């Protein structure tokens, strides 16, 4: 029994994240225990959810994980919550390819049988607003249960609401005014991250106050409690390491903060202990770690500071070259390259583990979902094995690796990733729940590393 609803939009920029955060904060202020989710591969929006509710938000990605796994993760991460809120991605029907809603917000709503609330940006519209909502309501099978009007005034809201009530069979749950004091700035990958906004709590409280005044919060709670049917298959995960957990160092700061929370949770379930550290502020790696996870983020925004921390660069380089099992995705991969050239064309020296240079470009490179297939045996899998992934980056490198083949649904393919017995580094982001064996193999390699170190220490003692 999961009390739930989903916030979807007419497209990117409709205000889904702002409305979702406003509603989450208002619900939290009412004393409700919340679980929140983001449809698709986005890292940034869940950070805002997490900031609001005080616990980690999760991604529900049908392409990378599949329907059964998504249902399991939704149920597992909703345990103990009074209400679960899912934020959609892009437009409600925008899917993997241009002419399909597969893997869209609507697809996820149907798979999880979740009621949808459509956020519509009213700017520049009058009666056309009704036509737009009519189109979303009747285009394909959906669970649309209401709308919230964004960027409107109280006066115009009354006009819009009467038009909708007189014409369409759908409930209007209220509106959000433009709140200049709560505007969150954007950069090339979307919104700037929640951790970079010093007055984030003030902004969120302003949004919550607005939502409580202009959105039918009681109506949303009532909608969530209708509890449409939901079922899932349990996925049992047990530790695979001997005796005690392996210790994995995970980079976590303003430069590196893109992680799927369920990836970290899976590593812990398999027998990992996570220790966070910062290449921006720490001088060396944590002691006695058995593996490294270098996530994505915005290293190009902090390239000078990262480059000046030569002790950390040397510490990571030595560890990786000495065979510590390492997974490095996108920004983490860039950190392992010889250098990063930022958007001002300034080049900064990095770890130099991988003999290639990363540089910022003017457009997205190889954007979208792919299937990765191994061309040789490596730390994560055997030759021919695969996992689905996602790329989203404005940087590129002289050589992005050739140990995996990335293939899009339209048949376009390219080579990527540097992979060997202890390293998996490249631009693609993977979701371990898409192929749990990748996570198991990483943990097993970390366990082997620890045992070898213990054996070496024991022999040296004698």
Secondary structure as UniProt FT lines:
FT   STRAND          4..9
FT   TURN            12..13
FT   HELIX           16..29
FT   TURN            30..31
FT   STRAND          34..39
FT   HELIX           44..53
FT   STRAND          58..60
FT   HELIX           62..65
FT   HELIX           67..78
FT   TURN            79..80
FT   STRAND          83..87
FT   TURN            92..93
FT   TURN            98..99
FT   TURN            102..103
FT   HELIX           105..112
FT   STRAND          116..121
FT   TURN            123..124
FT   HELIX           128..138
FT   STRAND          144..150
FT   HELIX           154..167
FT   STRAND          171..176
FT   HELIX           180..182
FT   STRAND          186..187
FT   TURN            188..189
FT   STRAND          190..191
FT   HELIX           194..196
FT   TURN            198..199
FT   HELIX           200..214
FT   HELIX           217..224
FT   TURN            225..226
FT   STRAND          246..251
FT   STRAND          256..258
FT   HELIX           261..270
FT   STRAND          272..277
FT   TURN            279..281
FT   TURN            287..288
FT   STRAND          291..294
FT   STRAND          296..297
FT   HELIX           299..302
FT   HELIX           303..308
FT   HELIX           310..321
FT   TURN            322..323
FT   STRAND          325..329
FT   HELIX           331..336
FT   STRAND          337..341
FT   TURN            343..344
FT   STRAND          347..349
FT   STRAND          354..360
FT   STRAND          368..374
FT   TURN            383..384
FT   STRAND          386..391
FT   STRAND          395..397
FT   STRAND          404..407
FT   TURN            409..410
FT   STRAND          413..419
FT   STRAND          423..426
FT   STRAND          429..430
FT   HELIX           432..434
FT   HELIX           436..461
//
